[in-house]
Amino acid sequence: MTNLENYYNKFHEENRLKTRHGTVEFLTTMHYIEEALLQAQGPQPVMIADIGAGTGRYSVELCHRGYDVTAVELVPHNLEILRSKHENIKTWAGDARNLHFLEDETFDITLLFGPLYHLHGDEEKLKALAEAKRITKKSGYILVAYVMNDYSVLQYCFKEHHWKEVSDKDGLTPDFHTVCDENELYDYVRLEDIDRLNKAAGLERVKIISADGAADYMRRELNEMSEEEFQAFCKYQLAIAERPELVGAGSHTVDILKNN
């Protein structure tokens, strides 16, 4: 069993996007998915591929909204949960780097919301981006999620006091870019890393957004809010999601790309 499978067999992925900080991320991301879907509407039913679908939080929601959804998931435990939720979602066990079972230029929208968290280095990430590009229709949209470098430094190294441990194993460059090897679960990026990947993949950015902003830094505070205050915070995050000075500061970024 891989490190990834071990992690997701223990981690409650099913509940992550139902917590208050996860809800901020989910609502913001769904807003931008729907924005892309409006652009993709045509005479034929909209086809969506959810690659790295986890337990199906986005797949199920989009299926309930009437879209034709195909979900691909690597981890058997996650896939089992996803398949138990909605019989109308077409599901595949598969790796984002090799989607040979999906035909070229099939989907109007492709979501790549988990794989690039866990793929290390440009070469592996580009394999997933190339496959997403291949299966997406020309002029279709690809939404790619990343976990951000500076969130990990601030949260893990300083807030949780692991700086010395990380520093001793040469896990940070002199300018505090994380250095992650293949044995580690996540690979963190900065905006310039994402820009480099887009250029290499030949993908055009429509916009890039912070899916959760400060929410991951404020888990306790969000839980203490009244429902009215929490809804106001969700509106705040949506209002500032595209602010360029804030995009790289949250824990998750979603890059919205067009397949020209």
N, C-alpha and C positions, 0 to 999 in steps of 0.2 A: 504494500500500500504506500502511495506517495505521501510526502509531507503535506501536500495540498488536500488529499483525501482525508488524512488524519485530522487536519485542522477543521475541515468542514463537517466531519463526523461528530466533532465535539462542539463547534461553534454554532450558536442558534441563529443561523442565517435567516430562518423563517421569521424571526422576531425583530431583526435589526432595523428594518425600514418601518416598523410599527412603533418604535420608541419615539419620544418627542424629537430628539435630534435627527433620527432617521426619517421621521415624517417631514421635516423641513426639506431634507434632500429629495425625498420622493415627490412631494408636491411641486417643488421647483423644477425637477427633471421632467415630470409629466407635462408641465406647462410648455416646456421647450420641445418635447416630443410632439405634442399637439400642434404647436406652431409649424414644425416641419411637415406634419401630416397635412395641414391645410395647403401647403405648397405642393404636396405630392398628389393631391386629389385629382382624379381623372375619370374617364368613363368606366374603367375597370375597377373592381374592388382593390383597395390598397393592401399590399402584401408586406408584412413586417417579419424580419428575422431578428430574433433575440439570441445573440451568441454569448455563451457564458451566462445563461439565464438564471442560474442559482435555483432557488425553490419556486421561482415564477412570479415574483411580486409584480413585475412589469408585464410579463406575458399574460397573466390572468386578467389584470386590469384592462389591458388593451383588447383582449378577446371579449371581455364583458362590454366594451364600448363598440363592438361590432366589427373589429378588424380581423383579417386573416393572418394568424400568427403561427410562425414556425420557431420552435425553441430548441437550442442546442446546449447541452450541459455535459461537462466532463466528469463531474463527481457523482457516482451512482446514488449515494444517499440523497443528494439534492434532487436528482432526476426522479427518484421514486416519489418524493414529496410533490414535485411539480406535476407528475402524471396523475396523482390522486386528486388533483384539484379541478381539472377542467378537461373533459374528454374531447373538446373541439380544438385543442391546441395540438398541432403536429409536433412531435418530439423526436429528437435524435440524441444518442450518446455520441459525443464527439469533441474534438480538440479544435480550438479557434484557428490553429495554424494549418489545418488540413480539413477543409469542408468539401471533400471530393463528392459527397453524396448530395450536395446542393448544386443546382445548375447555374450557369453563368447568367447574369443580368436578370434575375428573377424577382428581386425585392425592391419595393419603392423606398423602404426605410430599413437600415440595418443598425441594430444596437449592439455595441461592443462595450458592455458595462462592467465586466469582471476580468476578462483575460489579461488586459494590459496592467492590471495591478500586480500580476504574478509572473509575467514573462520578463526575463532579465536580459538587458542589453538591447541595442537597436536591432540586431539581426532577428531575434526572436519576435520582437514587437512588430517589425515590418512584415514578417510572415503572416501574422494575424491581420494586419491592415491590408495586405495584398489580397487575402482571401475575402475580406469584407468588401473590398473594391470589386472583386471579380463577380460576386453574387448580387451586387447592387446594380439596378438599372442605371443607364446613363442619365445624368441629371437627377438621380436619386440622392438620398441623404444618408450619411453615416454619422452616428453619434457615438463618440468614444470617451469613456471615462478613465481618468487617471487618479492616482493618489499622490498628493503633493509633498514635495521635499521639505518645505519649511514647516509645515504642520508636524511632520514626524520629528524634526529637530526640536521644535518648541515643546511638543507634548512629551515625547519619550526621553529625549536627552536632558531637558531642563525641568519641566514640570514634574516628571516622574524620576528625576535624578539618576539617569543612566549615562550621563555624559562621559564620565571617566571610563566606564566599561566599554562604551562604543569607541572612544578615542584610543584606548589601549590596543584595540584590535584593528586600528587604522580604518575605522568605519566612517570617517569624515575626512573630506579634503580640507586644505587650509581655509577655503572660503565656505565651509560647512555644507558642501554637497554630500549627501549620503553615498556610501560605497557598499552596495549589497551584492553578495555572491549568490550562486544558484541554490544554496542550502537554506537561504532565508525566504520567508513566505512572500514578502512584498518587495517591489522595486519602485522607488520614489523618484519623481521627476520634477523639473522646473519648467516654466513656460518655454524657455529656449530649447529644452530637450524636445518638447512637443512640436515646436516649430521645425526643428531639424527632421523629425520623423515625417511630418506632413510633406516637406519638400522632397524627401527621399521616396515617399509613397506616391507622389504626384497627385495629392488631394488638395482641394481648394477650401479654405476656411470660410464659412459663412459668419460664424461668431463663436466665441468661447466664453463659457460662463462658470461661475462658482456655484456648484449645486447646493452647498450647505453653509458657505460663509463662516460665521463665527459659531455655528451651532455645536460643532464637536468640542469646541473649547468651553462651552457653556451648558454642559449636560445637566449639572445640578441646578443651575439657575432656571433652565427651561422646565425642569420637573417641578420647581417651586412656583411657577407662574399659574395664575388663574387661566381658565380656558380662553377668556376674552383677550388677555394679555398675550397668550401663546399665539392665537390667531393673528394678532397684530404683528408679532415677530415674524410669522410666516409671510405676511404681506411685505414686511420690511425686507426680508431676504430676497423675495421676488423682485422688489424694486431696485435692489442694488446688485443683482446677480451678474450684470454685464459691466459693472464699474471696473475699468482696467486696473486701477490701483489696488483692487481687492481680490481679483480673480485668483491669483496664485497663493493667497494666504489661507484659504480654507483647506479642508482635508480632501475634498473631492472636486475635480474640475471636469466639465463635460465640453469636449470639442465638437462643434457641429460643422460637418464637412459636406461638400457637394462632390459627387462623382462625375466630373466632366470628361 
